[in-house]
């Protein structure tokens, strides 16, 4: 049986494009994606920082805290493009406000003059912002607002991060589409110790219940109370 492969994706950029020709403006600086198969996180993630060959706007820096200096030794998008396209091929891409991220990714592909001009020729696209607006019309449906609404712990997320936001969005997507199995998944990415620790609090079907037997004193007191109930005609089972 073929298992449905979902890739939850997010990007961080140098800023927000303000024209119909975004390649003259801003670029991708981080791509994060997590894989979900059979509604479970697999740990097969994709995460790359990208050298954009331009400076990061201050407003964007305040959101993700990624600096120009940090990106100096990072690969160009052309160096990661093939690996990225292979990773997402034939998957269902889940993105929050998909037009934003797809616009940047398609722009990068167009600049490379690759045969693939648009991501949606490789994948089907699910926009969780559209799902959220149907579920919660008229309410704020940012990633932060949805995490608060669904009580998802994001205390370790000090700033925006493509890989962390993808993980949070994956949990949200499963909850918004009825996937309750993720309620016990740990809140850090690929933290095996925390995953094992969470399993210790979940009783499996095959684990025997612990039986605590009553003491002789407890049995005696219980018998005395039954006699009292019988004497006063309030005992229905003895």
Biotite code that builds the C-alpha atoms (Angstrom):
import biotite.structure as struc

atoms = struc.array([
    struc.Atom([0.000, 0.000, 0.000], chain_id="A", res_id=1, res_name="UNK", atom_name="CA", element="C"),
    struc.Atom([1.395, 3.402, -0.968], chain_id="A", res_id=2, res_name="UNK", atom_name="CA", element="C"),
    struc.Atom([1.844, 5.726, 1.983], chain_id="A", res_id=3, res_name="UNK", atom_name="CA", element="C"),
    struc.Atom([0.979, 9.382, 1.600], chain_id="A", res_id=4, res_name="UNK", atom_name="CA", element="C"),
    struc.Atom([4.123, 11.512, 1.772], chain_id="A", res_id=5, res_name="UNK", atom_name="CA", element="C"),
    struc.Atom([3.673, 15.016, 3.144], chain_id="A", res_id=6, res_name="UNK", atom_name="CA", element="C"),
    struc.Atom([6.432, 17.630, 3.209], chain_id="A", res_id=7, res_name="UNK", atom_name="CA", element="C"),
    struc.Atom([5.815, 20.635, 5.434], chain_id="A", res_id=8, res_name="UNK", atom_name="CA", element="C"),
    struc.Atom([7.875, 23.588, 4.245], chain_id="A", res_id=9, res_name="UNK", atom_name="CA", element="C"),
    struc.Atom([8.857, 27.102, 5.280], chain_id="A", res_id=10, res_name="UNK", atom_name="CA", element="C"),
    struc.Atom([11.386, 29.694, 4.136], chain_id="A", res_id=11, res_name="UNK", atom_name="CA", element="C"),
    struc.Atom([13.106, 32.766, 5.530], chain_id="A", res_id=12, res_name="UNK", atom_name="CA", element="C"),
    struc.Atom([14.084, 35.605, 3.205], chain_id="A", res_id=13, res_name="UNK", atom_name="CA", element="C"),
    struc.Atom([16.078, 38.816, 2.985], chain_id="A", res_id=14, res_name="UNK", atom_name="CA", element="C"),
    struc.Atom([12.824, 40.778, 2.962], chain_id="A", res_id=15, res_name="UNK", atom_name="CA", element="C"),
    struc.Atom([9.429, 41.045, 1.306], chain_id="A", res_id=16, res_name="UNK", atom_name="CA", element="C"),
    struc.Atom([9.163, 41.469, -2.442], chain_id="A", res_id=17, res_name="UNK", atom_name="CA", element="C"),
    struc.Atom([7.264, 44.507, -3.626], chain_id="A", res_id=18, res_name="UNK", atom_name="CA", element="C"),
    struc.Atom([7.015, 43.964, -7.366], chain_id="A", res_id=19, res_name="UNK", atom_name="CA", element="C"),
    struc.Atom([5.860, 41.492, -10.001], chain_id="A", res_id=20, res_name="UNK", atom_name="CA", element="C"),
    struc.Atom([9.510, 40.758, -10.752], chain_id="A", res_id=21, res_name="UNK", atom_name="CA", element="C"),
    struc.Atom([10.795, 39.708, -7.339], chain_id="A", res_id=22, res_name="UNK", atom_name="CA", element="C"),
    struc.Atom([14.218, 38.600, -8.576], chain_id="A", res_id=23, res_name="UNK", atom_name="CA", element="C"),
    struc.Atom([15.317, 42.243, -8.587], chain_id="A", res_id=24, res_name="UNK", atom_name="CA", element="C"),
    struc.Atom([14.465, 42.483, -4.910], chain_id="A", res_id=25, res_name="UNK", atom_name="CA", element="C"),
    struc.Atom([14.635, 39.782, -2.227], chain_id="A", res_id=26, res_name="UNK", atom_name="CA", element="C"),
    struc.Atom([15.971, 36.239, -1.967], chain_id="A", res_id=27, res_name="UNK", atom_name="CA", element="C"),
    struc.Atom([15.678, 33.050, 0.077], chain_id="A", res_id=28, res_name="UNK", atom_name="CA", element="C"),
    struc.Atom([18.176, 32.635, 2.921], chain_id="A", res_id=29, res_name="UNK", atom_name="CA", element="C"),
    struc.Atom([16.789, 29.514, 4.649], chain_id="A", res_id=30, res_name="UNK", atom_name="CA", element="C"),
    struc.Atom([14.686, 26.525, 3.615], chain_id="A", res_id=31, res_name="UNK", atom_name="CA", element="C"),
    struc.Atom([13.319, 24.100, 6.181], chain_id="A", res_id=32, res_name="UNK", atom_name="CA", element="C"),
    struc.Atom([11.142, 21.064, 5.484], chain_id="A", res_id=33, res_name="UNK", atom_name="CA", element="C"),
    struc.Atom([9.973, 18.071, 7.516], chain_id="A", res_id=34, res_name="UNK", atom_name="CA", element="C"),
    struc.Atom([8.636, 14.782, 6.178], chain_id="A", res_id=35, res_name="UNK", atom_name="CA", element="C"),
    struc.Atom([5.415, 13.170, 7.405], chain_id="A", res_id=36, res_name="UNK", atom_name="CA", element="C"),
    struc.Atom([4.422, 9.689, 6.240], chain_id="A", res_id=37, res_name="UNK", atom_name="CA", element="C"),
    struc.Atom([1.291, 7.925, 7.436], chain_id="A", res_id=38, res_name="UNK", atom_name="CA", element="C"),
    struc.Atom([0.632, 11.023, 9.584], chain_id="A", res_id=39, res_name="UNK", atom_name="CA", element="C"),
    struc.Atom([3.859, 10.612, 11.555], chain_id="A", res_id=40, res_name="UNK", atom_name="CA", element="C"),
    struc.Atom([7.090, 12.613, 11.530], chain_id="A", res_id=41, res_name="UNK", atom_name="CA", element="C"),
    struc.Atom([9.877, 10.481, 10.046], chain_id="A", res_id=42, res_name="UNK", atom_name="CA", element="C"),
    struc.Atom([12.925, 12.588, 10.961], chain_id="A", res_id=43, res_name="UNK", atom_name="CA", element="C"),
    struc.Atom([13.909, 12.769, 7.269], chain_id="A", res_id=44, res_name="UNK", atom_name="CA", element="C"),
    struc.Atom([14.163, 16.548, 7.174], chain_id="A", res_id=45, res_name="UNK", atom_name="CA", element="C"),
    struc.Atom([15.656, 19.058, 4.727], chain_id="A", res_id=46, res_name="UNK", atom_name="CA", element="C"),
    struc.Atom([17.353, 22.162, 6.107], chain_id="A", res_id=47, res_name="UNK", atom_name="CA", element="C"),
    struc.Atom([19.679, 24.570, 4.325], chain_id="A", res_id=48, res_name="UNK", atom_name="CA", element="C"),
    struc.Atom([20.887, 28.128, 4.813], chain_id="A", res_id=49, res_name="UNK", atom_name="CA", element="C"),
    struc.Atom([21.496, 29.962, 1.546], chain_id="A", res_id=50, res_name="UNK", atom_name="CA", element="C"),
    struc.Atom([23.855, 32.755, 0.524], chain_id="A", res_id=51, res_name="UNK", atom_name="CA", element="C"),
    struc.Atom([21.575, 35.312, -1.199], chain_id="A", res_id=52, res_name="UNK", atom_name="CA", element="C"),
    struc.Atom([24.244, 37.605, -2.684], chain_id="A", res_id=53, res_name="UNK", atom_name="CA", element="C"),
    struc.Atom([22.497, 40.617, -1.232], chain_id="A", res_id=54, res_name="UNK", atom_name="CA", element="C"),
    struc.Atom([22.019, 42.183, 2.199], chain_id="A", res_id=55, res_name="UNK", atom_name="CA", element="C"),
    struc.Atom([19.218, 41.382, 4.600], chain_id="A", res_id=56, res_name="UNK", atom_name="CA", element="C"),
    struc.Atom([16.748, 44.133, 5.408], chain_id="A", res_id=57, res_name="UNK", atom_name="CA", element="C"),
    struc.Atom([16.578, 45.234, 9.030], chain_id="A", res_id=58, res_name="UNK", atom_name="CA", element="C"),
    struc.Atom([12.863, 44.425, 9.345], chain_id="A", res_id=59, res_name="UNK", atom_name="CA", element="C"),
    struc.Atom([13.518, 40.875, 8.144], chain_id="A", res_id=60, res_name="UNK", atom_name="CA", element="C"),
    struc.Atom([16.504, 40.501, 10.473], chain_id="A", res_id=61, res_name="UNK", atom_name="CA", element="C"),
    struc.Atom([14.302, 41.384, 13.462], chain_id="A", res_id=62, res_name="UNK", atom_name="CA", element="C"),
    struc.Atom([12.073, 38.418, 12.563], chain_id="A", res_id=63, res_name="UNK", atom_name="CA", element="C"),
    struc.Atom([14.653, 35.648, 12.009], chain_id="A", res_id=64, res_name="UNK", atom_name="CA", element="C"),
    struc.Atom([17.906, 37.137, 13.424], chain_id="A", res_id=65, res_name="UNK", atom_name="CA", element="C"),
    struc.Atom([19.952, 35.697, 10.531], chain_id="A", res_id=66, res_name="UNK", atom_name="CA", element="C"),
    struc.Atom([22.896, 37.964, 9.704], chain_id="A", res_id=67, res_name="UNK", atom_name="CA", element="C"),
    struc.Atom([24.756, 38.689, 6.481], chain_id="A", res_id=68, res_name="UNK", atom_name="CA", element="C"),
    struc.Atom([28.003, 37.495, 8.066], chain_id="A", res_id=69, res_name="UNK", atom_name="CA", element="C"),
    struc.Atom([26.468, 34.164, 9.069], chain_id="A", res_id=70, res_name="UNK", atom_name="CA", element="C"),
    struc.Atom([25.507, 33.490, 5.444], chain_id="A", res_id=71, res_name="UNK", atom_name="CA", element="C"),
    struc.Atom([28.882, 34.350, 3.893], chain_id="A", res_id=72, res_name="UNK", atom_name="CA", element="C"),
    struc.Atom([30.113, 30.741, 3.723], chain_id="A", res_id=73, res_name="UNK", atom_name="CA", element="C"),
    struc.Atom([26.736, 29.169, 2.942], chain_id="A", res_id=74, res_name="UNK", atom_name="CA", element="C"),
    struc.Atom([25.929, 27.614, -0.465], chain_id="A", res_id=75, res_name="UNK", atom_name="CA", element="C"),
    struc.Atom([24.092, 29.465, -3.206], chain_id="A", res_id=76, res_name="UNK", atom_name="CA", element="C"),
    struc.Atom([20.607, 28.312, -4.116], chain_id="A", res_id=77, res_name="UNK", atom_name="CA", element="C"),
    struc.Atom([21.958, 26.798, -7.326], chain_id="A", res_id=78, res_name="UNK", atom_name="CA", element="C"),
    struc.Atom([24.171, 24.523, -5.205], chain_id="A", res_id=79, res_name="UNK", atom_name="CA", element="C"),
    struc.Atom([21.239, 23.062, -3.262], chain_id="A", res_id=80, res_name="UNK", atom_name="CA", element="C"),
    struc.Atom([18.533, 23.221, -5.940], chain_id="A", res_id=81, res_name="UNK", atom_name="CA", element="C"),
    struc.Atom([18.829, 19.647, -7.207], chain_id="A", res_id=82, res_name="UNK", atom_name="CA", element="C"),
    struc.Atom([18.813, 18.144, -3.714], chain_id="A", res_id=83, res_name="UNK", atom_name="CA", element="C"),
    struc.Atom([15.830, 20.272, -2.770], chain_id="A", res_id=84, res_name="UNK", atom_name="CA", element="C"),
    struc.Atom([13.823, 19.366, -5.862], chain_id="A", res_id=85, res_name="UNK", atom_name="CA", element="C"),
    struc.Atom([14.586, 15.681, -5.358], chain_id="A", res_id=86, res_name="UNK", atom_name="CA", element="C"),
    struc.Atom([13.471, 15.913, -1.732], chain_id="A", res_id=87, res_name="UNK", atom_name="CA", element="C"),
    struc.Atom([10.073, 17.461, -2.480], chain_id="A", res_id=88, res_name="UNK", atom_name="CA", element="C"),
    struc.Atom([9.296, 15.523, -5.682], chain_id="A", res_id=89, res_name="UNK", atom_name="CA", element="C"),
    struc.Atom([5.962, 13.651, -5.736], chain_id="A", res_id=90, res_name="UNK", atom_name="CA", element="C"),
    struc.Atom([5.008, 14.858, -2.268], chain_id="A", res_id=91, res_name="UNK", atom_name="CA", element="C"),
    struc.Atom([2.136, 16.918, -0.959], chain_id="A", res_id=92, res_name="UNK", atom_name="CA", element="C"),
    struc.Atom([3.624, 20.261, 0.082], chain_id="A", res_id=93, res_name="UNK", atom_name="CA", element="C"),
    struc.Atom([2.026, 21.838, 3.148], chain_id="A", res_id=94, res_name="UNK", atom_name="CA", element="C"),
    struc.Atom([2.808, 25.544, 3.514], chain_id="A", res_id=95, res_name="UNK", atom_name="CA", element="C"),
    struc.Atom([1.301, 28.367, 5.574], chain_id="A", res_id=96, res_name="UNK", atom_name="CA", element="C"),
    struc.Atom([0.442, 31.251, 3.240], chain_id="A", res_id=97, res_name="UNK", atom_name="CA", element="C"),
    struc.Atom([1.757, 29.201, 0.338], chain_id="A", res_id=98, res_name="UNK", atom_name="CA", element="C"),
    struc.Atom([1.813, 31.999, -2.232], chain_id="A", res_id=99, res_name="UNK", atom_name="CA", element="C"),
    struc.Atom([4.596, 33.755, -0.299], chain_id="A", res_id=100, res_name="UNK", atom_name="CA", element="C"),
    struc.Atom([7.015, 30.808, -0.090], chain_id="A", res_id=101, res_name="UNK", atom_name="CA", element="C"),
    struc.Atom([6.163, 29.445, -3.543], chain_id="A", res_id=102, res_name="UNK", atom_name="CA", element="C"),
    struc.Atom([6.735, 32.883, -5.047], chain_id="A", res_id=103, res_name="UNK", atom_name="CA", element="C"),
    struc.Atom([10.279, 32.942, -3.697], chain_id="A", res_id=104, res_name="UNK", atom_name="CA", element="C"),
    struc.Atom([11.059, 29.334, -4.614], chain_id="A", res_id=105, res_name="UNK", atom_name="CA", element="C"),
    struc.Atom([9.705, 29.709, -8.146], chain_id="A", res_id=106, res_name="UNK", atom_name="CA", element="C"),
    struc.Atom([11.705, 32.913, -8.484], chain_id="A", res_id=107, res_name="UNK", atom_name="CA", element="C"),
    struc.Atom([14.922, 31.093, -7.576], chain_id="A", res_id=108, res_name="UNK", atom_name="CA", element="C"),
    struc.Atom([14.141, 28.334, -10.112], chain_id="A", res_id=109, res_name="UNK", atom_name="CA", element="C"),
    struc.Atom([13.419, 30.900, -12.795], chain_id="A", res_id=110, res_name="UNK", atom_name="CA", element="C"),
    struc.Atom([16.742, 32.603, -12.175], chain_id="A", res_id=111, res_name="UNK", atom_name="CA", element="C"),
    struc.Atom([18.532, 29.278, -12.680], chain_id="A", res_id=112, res_name="UNK", atom_name="CA", element="C"),
    struc.Atom([16.820, 28.745, -16.041], chain_id="A", res_id=113, res_name="UNK", atom_name="CA", element="C"),
    struc.Atom([15.871, 25.211, -15.014], chain_id="A", res_id=114, res_name="UNK", atom_name="CA", element="C"),
    struc.Atom([13.290, 23.223, -16.954], chain_id="A", res_id=115, res_name="UNK", atom_name="CA", element="C"),
    struc.Atom([11.161, 23.215, -13.814], chain_id="A", res_id=116, res_name="UNK", atom_name="CA", element="C"),
    struc.Atom([9.689, 26.687, -13.518], chain_id="A", res_id=117, res_name="UNK", atom_name="CA", element="C"),
    struc.Atom([7.075, 26.080, -10.819], chain_id="A", res_id=118, res_name="UNK", atom_name="CA", element="C"),
    struc.Atom([7.062, 23.827, -7.772], chain_id="A", res_id=119, res_name="UNK", atom_name="CA", element="C"),
    struc.Atom([3.432, 22.849, -8.283], chain_id="A", res_id=120, res_name="UNK", atom_name="CA", element="C"),
    struc.Atom([4.481, 20.842, -11.354], chain_id="A", res_id=121, res_name="UNK", atom_name="CA", element="C"),
    struc.Atom([6.316, 18.496, -8.960], chain_id="A", res_id=122, res_name="UNK", atom_name="CA", element="C"),
    struc.Atom([3.946, 18.508, -5.980], chain_id="A", res_id=123, res_name="UNK", atom_name="CA", element="C"),
    struc.Atom([0.403, 19.147, -4.921], chain_id="A", res_id=124, res_name="UNK", atom_name="CA", element="C"),
    struc.Atom([0.054, 22.170, -2.648], chain_id="A", res_id=125, res_name="UNK", atom_name="CA", element="C"),
    struc.Atom([-1.931, 22.551, 0.579], chain_id="A", res_id=126, res_name="UNK", atom_name="CA", element="C"),
    struc.Atom([-2.170, 26.034, 2.093], chain_id="A", res_id=127, res_name="UNK", atom_name="CA", element="C"),
    struc.Atom([-2.817, 25.767, 5.846], chain_id="A", res_id=128, res_name="UNK", atom_name="CA", element="C"),
    struc.Atom([-3.746, 29.455, 5.995], chain_id="A", res_id=129, res_name="UNK", atom_name="CA", element="C"),
    struc.Atom([-6.783, 28.691, 3.804], chain_id="A", res_id=130, res_name="UNK", atom_name="CA", element="C"),
    struc.Atom([-7.666, 25.724, 6.031], chain_id="A", res_id=131, res_name="UNK", atom_name="CA", element="C"),
    struc.Atom([-7.364, 27.894, 9.157], chain_id="A", res_id=132, res_name="UNK", atom_name="CA", element="C"),
    struc.Atom([-9.564, 30.627, 7.678], chain_id="A", res_id=133, res_name="UNK", atom_name="CA", element="C"),
    struc.Atom([-12.300, 28.066, 7.025], chain_id="A", res_id=134, res_name="UNK", atom_name="CA", element="C"),
    struc.Atom([-11.997, 26.636, 10.537], chain_id="A", res_id=135, res_name="UNK", atom_name="CA", element="C"),
    struc.Atom([-11.699, 30.014, 12.287], chain_id="A", res_id=136, res_name="UNK", atom_name="CA", element="C"),
    struc.Atom([-13.312, 32.691, 10.092], chain_id="A", res_id=137, res_name="UNK", atom_name="CA", element="C"),
    struc.Atom([-12.657, 36.229, 11.212], chain_id="A", res_id=138, res_name="UNK", atom_name="CA", element="C"),
    struc.Atom([-9.935, 35.221, 13.677], chain_id="A", res_id=139, res_name="UNK", atom_name="CA", element="C"),
    struc.Atom([-6.186, 35.754, 13.585], chain_id="A", res_id=140, res_name="UNK", atom_name="CA", element="C"),
    struc.Atom([-4.619, 32.758, 11.854], chain_id="A", res_id=141, res_name="UNK", atom_name="CA", element="C"),
    struc.Atom([-0.886, 33.327, 12.027], chain_id="A", res_id=142, res_name="UNK", atom_name="CA", element="C"),
    struc.Atom([1.350, 30.418, 13.019], chain_id="A", res_id=143, res_name="UNK", atom_name="CA", element="C"),
    struc.Atom([1.729, 31.907, 16.503], chain_id="A", res_id=144, res_name="UNK", atom_name="CA", element="C"),
    struc.Atom([-2.021, 32.396, 16.931], chain_id="A", res_id=145, res_name="UNK", atom_name="CA", element="C"),
    struc.Atom([-2.778, 28.846, 15.783], chain_id="A", res_id=146, res_name="UNK", atom_name="CA", element="C"),
    struc.Atom([-0.163, 27.321, 18.093], chain_id="A", res_id=147, res_name="UNK", atom_name="CA", element="C"),
    struc.Atom([-1.757, 29.180, 20.999], chain_id="A", res_id=148, res_name="UNK", atom_name="CA", element="C"),
    struc.Atom([-5.239, 28.075, 19.917], chain_id="A", res_id=149, res_name="UNK", atom_name="CA", element="C"),
    struc.Atom([-4.190, 24.422, 19.695], chain_id="A", res_id=150, res_name="UNK", atom_name="CA", element="C"),
    struc.Atom([-2.031, 24.661, 22.862], chain_id="A", res_id=151, res_name="UNK", atom_name="CA", element="C"),
    struc.Atom([1.180, 23.676, 21.069], chain_id="A", res_id=152, res_name="UNK", atom_name="CA", element="C"),
    struc.Atom([4.303, 24.455, 23.077], chain_id="A", res_id=153, res_name="UNK", atom_name="CA", element="C"),
    struc.Atom([6.613, 26.809, 21.178], chain_id="A", res_id=154, res_name="UNK", atom_name="CA", element="C"),
    struc.Atom([8.574, 28.162, 24.130], chain_id="A", res_id=155, res_name="UNK", atom_name="CA", element="C"),
    struc.Atom([11.882, 27.148, 22.496], chain_id="A", res_id=156, res_name="UNK", atom_name="CA", element="C"),
    struc.Atom([11.098, 29.306, 19.430], chain_id="A", res_id=157, res_name="UNK", atom_name="CA", element="C"),
    struc.Atom([12.655, 32.692, 20.192], chain_id="A", res_id=158, res_name="UNK", atom_name="CA", element="C"),
    struc.Atom([12.733, 33.828, 16.566], chain_id="A", res_id=159, res_name="UNK", atom_name="CA", element="C"),
    struc.Atom([11.362, 32.644, 13.238], chain_id="A", res_id=160, res_name="UNK", atom_name="CA", element="C"),
    struc.Atom([13.228, 29.627, 11.877], chain_id="A", res_id=161, res_name="UNK", atom_name="CA", element="C"),
    struc.Atom([12.270, 27.764, 8.711], chain_id="A", res_id=162, res_name="UNK", atom_name="CA", element="C"),
    struc.Atom([12.955, 24.316, 10.149], chain_id="A", res_id=163, res_name="UNK", atom_name="CA", element="C"),
    struc.Atom([11.299, 24.939, 13.534], chain_id="A", res_id=164, res_name="UNK", atom_name="CA", element="C"),
    struc.Atom([8.312, 26.646, 11.918], chain_id="A", res_id=165, res_name="UNK", atom_name="CA", element="C"),
    struc.Atom([7.936, 23.682, 9.550], chain_id="A", res_id=166, res_name="UNK", atom_name="CA", element="C"),
    struc.Atom([7.843, 21.328, 12.522], chain_id="A", res_id=167, res_name="UNK", atom_name="CA", element="C"),
    struc.Atom([5.235, 23.453, 14.314], chain_id="A", res_id=168, res_name="UNK", atom_name="CA", element="C"),
    struc.Atom([3.192, 23.737, 11.153], chain_id="A", res_id=169, res_name="UNK", atom_name="CA", element="C"),
    struc.Atom([3.324, 19.970, 10.698], chain_id="A", res_id=170, res_name="UNK", atom_name="CA", element="C"),
    struc.Atom([1.827, 19.482, 14.166], chain_id="A", res_id=171, res_name="UNK", atom_name="CA", element="C"),
    struc.Atom([-0.830, 22.087, 13.405], chain_id="A", res_id=172, res_name="UNK", atom_name="CA", element="C"),
    struc.Atom([-1.701, 20.477, 10.080], chain_id="A", res_id=173, res_name="UNK", atom_name="CA", element="C"),
    struc.Atom([-2.221, 17.083, 11.694], chain_id="A", res_id=174, res_name="UNK", atom_name="CA", element="C"),
    struc.Atom([-4.425, 18.600, 14.368], chain_id="A", res_id=175, res_name="UNK", atom_name="CA", element="C"),
    struc.Atom([-6.416, 20.727, 11.946], chain_id="A", res_id=176, res_name="UNK", atom_name="CA", element="C"),
    struc.Atom([-7.059, 17.710, 9.745], chain_id="A", res_id=177, res_name="UNK", atom_name="CA", element="C"),
    struc.Atom([-7.936, 15.361, 12.583], chain_id="A", res_id=178, res_name="UNK", atom_name="CA", element="C"),
    struc.Atom([-4.555, 13.798, 13.385], chain_id="A", res_id=179, res_name="UNK", atom_name="CA", element="C"),
    struc.Atom([-4.662, 13.251, 17.139], chain_id="A", res_id=180, res_name="UNK", atom_name="CA", element="C"),
    struc.Atom([-1.623, 10.946, 17.214], chain_id="A", res_id=181, res_name="UNK", atom_name="CA", element="C"),
    struc.Atom([0.709, 13.914, 17.396], chain_id="A", res_id=182, res_name="UNK", atom_name="CA", element="C"),
    struc.Atom([-0.527, 15.085, 20.805], chain_id="A", res_id=183, res_name="UNK", atom_name="CA", element="C"),
    struc.Atom([2.358, 13.219, 22.495], chain_id="A", res_id=184, res_name="UNK", atom_name="CA", element="C"),
    struc.Atom([5.137, 14.123, 20.052], chain_id="A", res_id=185, res_name="UNK", atom_name="CA", element="C"),
    struc.Atom([7.962, 16.034, 21.688], chain_id="A", res_id=186, res_name="UNK", atom_name="CA", element="C"),
    struc.Atom([8.378, 19.725, 20.943], chain_id="A", res_id=187, res_name="UNK", atom_name="CA", element="C"),
    struc.Atom([11.965, 19.640, 19.700], chain_id="A", res_id=188, res_name="UNK", atom_name="CA", element="C"),
    struc.Atom([13.171, 18.373, 16.391], chain_id="A", res_id=189, res_name="UNK", atom_name="CA", element="C"),
    struc.Atom([14.930, 14.979, 16.333], chain_id="A", res_id=190, res_name="UNK", atom_name="CA", element="C"),
    struc.Atom([15.375, 14.891, 20.107], chain_id="A", res_id=191, res_name="UNK", atom_name="CA", element="C"),
    struc.Atom([15.398, 11.131, 20.716], chain_id="A", res_id=192, res_name="UNK", atom_name="CA", element="C"),
    struc.Atom([15.790, 11.484, 24.485], chain_id="A", res_id=193, res_name="UNK", atom_name="CA", element="C"),
    struc.Atom([12.659, 13.597, 24.793], chain_id="A", res_id=194, res_name="UNK", atom_name="CA", element="C"),
    struc.Atom([10.734, 11.263, 22.489], chain_id="A", res_id=195, res_name="UNK", atom_name="CA", element="C"),
    struc.Atom([11.713, 8.302, 24.676], chain_id="A", res_id=196, res_name="UNK", atom_name="CA", element="C"),
    struc.Atom([10.827, 10.244, 27.796], chain_id="A", res_id=197, res_name="UNK", atom_name="CA", element="C"),
    struc.Atom([7.351, 11.016, 26.439], chain_id="A", res_id=198, res_name="UNK", atom_name="CA", element="C"),
    struc.Atom([6.822, 7.318, 25.669], chain_id="A", res_id=199, res_name="UNK", atom_name="CA", element="C"),
    struc.Atom([7.375, 6.520, 29.341], chain_id="A", res_id=200, res_name="UNK", atom_name="CA", element="C"),
    struc.Atom([4.142, 8.329, 30.155], chain_id="A", res_id=201, res_name="UNK", atom_name="CA", element="C"),
    struc.Atom([2.035, 6.397, 27.648], chain_id="A", res_id=202, res_name="UNK", atom_name="CA", element="C"),
    struc.Atom([0.739, 2.967, 28.639], chain_id="A", res_id=203, res_name="UNK", atom_name="CA", element="C"),
    struc.Atom([0.641, 0.588, 25.707], chain_id="A", res_id=204, res_name="UNK", atom_name="CA", element="C"),
    struc.Atom([-2.065, -2.027, 25.185], chain_id="A", res_id=205, res_name="UNK", atom_name="CA", element="C"),
    struc.Atom([0.241, -4.868, 26.199], chain_id="A", res_id=206, res_name="UNK", atom_name="CA", element="C"),
    struc.Atom([1.503, -3.313, 29.440], chain_id="A", res_id=207, res_name="UNK", atom_name="CA", element="C"),
    struc.Atom([-0.139, -4.911, 32.542], chain_id="A", res_id=208, res_name="UNK", atom_name="CA", element="C"),
    struc.Atom([-1.849, -2.645, 35.036], chain_id="A", res_id=209, res_name="UNK", atom_name="CA", element="C"),
    struc.Atom([-0.171, -2.439, 38.418], chain_id="A", res_id=210, res_name="UNK", atom_name="CA", element="C"),
    struc.Atom([-2.375, -4.100, 41.083], chain_id="A", res_id=211, res_name="UNK", atom_name="CA", element="C"),
    struc.Atom([-2.169, -2.706, 44.633], chain_id="A", res_id=212, res_name="UNK", atom_name="CA", element="C"),
    struc.Atom([-3.617, -5.155, 47.165], chain_id="A", res_id=213, res_name="UNK", atom_name="CA", element="C"),
    struc.Atom([-5.416, -3.999, 50.313], chain_id="A", res_id=214, res_name="UNK", atom_name="CA", element="C"),
    struc.Atom([-3.830, -4.590, 53.717], chain_id="A", res_id=215, res_name="UNK", atom_name="CA", element="C"),
    struc.Atom([-5.419, -6.753, 56.450], chain_id="A", res_id=216, res_name="UNK", atom_name="CA", element="C"),
    struc.Atom([-6.297, -3.596, 58.381], chain_id="A", res_id=217, res_name="UNK", atom_name="CA", element="C"),
    struc.Atom([-8.024, -2.106, 55.342], chain_id="A", res_id=218, res_name="UNK", atom_name="CA", element="C"),
    struc.Atom([-9.977, -5.360, 54.821], chain_id="A", res_id=219, res_name="UNK", atom_name="CA", element="C"),
    struc.Atom([-11.101, -5.350, 58.462], chain_id="A", res_id=220, res_name="UNK", atom_name="CA", element="C"),
    struc.Atom([-12.250, -1.741, 58.334], chain_id="A", res_id=221, res_name="UNK", atom_name="CA", element="C"),
    struc.Atom([-14.077, -2.413, 55.095], chain_id="A", res_id=222, res_name="UNK", atom_name="CA", element="C"),
    struc.Atom([-15.882, -5.415, 56.650], chain_id="A", res_id=223, res_name="UNK", atom_name="CA", element="C"),
    struc.Atom([-16.866, -3.354, 59.692], chain_id="A", res_id=224, res_name="UNK", atom_name="CA", element="C"),
    struc.Atom([-18.325, -0.681, 57.457], chain_id="A", res_id=225, res_name="UNK", atom_name="CA", element="C"),
    struc.Atom([-20.306, -3.277, 55.469], chain_id="A", res_id=226, res_name="UNK", atom_name="CA", element="C"),
    struc.Atom([-21.757, -4.603, 58.745], chain_id="A", res_id=227, res_name="UNK", atom_name="CA", element="C"),
    struc.Atom([-22.713, -1.078, 59.730], chain_id="A", res_id=228, res_name="UNK", atom_name="CA", element="C"),
    struc.Atom([-24.469, -0.566, 56.392], chain_id="A", res_id=229, res_name="UNK", atom_name="CA", element="C"),
    struc.Atom([-26.303, -3.911, 56.759], chain_id="A", res_id=230, res_name="UNK", atom_name="CA", element="C"),
    struc.Atom([-27.440, -3.094, 60.308], chain_id="A", res_id=231, res_name="UNK", atom_name="CA", element="C"),
    struc.Atom([-28.894, 0.202, 59.100], chain_id="A", res_id=232, res_name="UNK", atom_name="CA", element="C"),
    struc.Atom([-30.518, -1.354, 56.002], chain_id="A", res_id=233, res_name="UNK", atom_name="CA", element="C"),
    struc.Atom([-28.395, 0.601, 53.550], chain_id="A", res_id=234, res_name="UNK", atom_name="CA", element="C"),
    struc.Atom([-26.369, -2.322, 52.187], chain_id="A", res_id=235, res_name="UNK", atom_name="CA", element="C"),
    struc.Atom([-27.640, -3.534, 48.814], chain_id="A", res_id=236, res_name="UNK", atom_name="CA", element="C"),
    struc.Atom([-25.114, -6.258, 47.981], chain_id="A", res_id=237, res_name="UNK", atom_name="CA", element="C"),
    struc.Atom([-24.399, -8.268, 51.150], chain_id="A", res_id=238, res_name="UNK", atom_name="CA", element="C"),
])
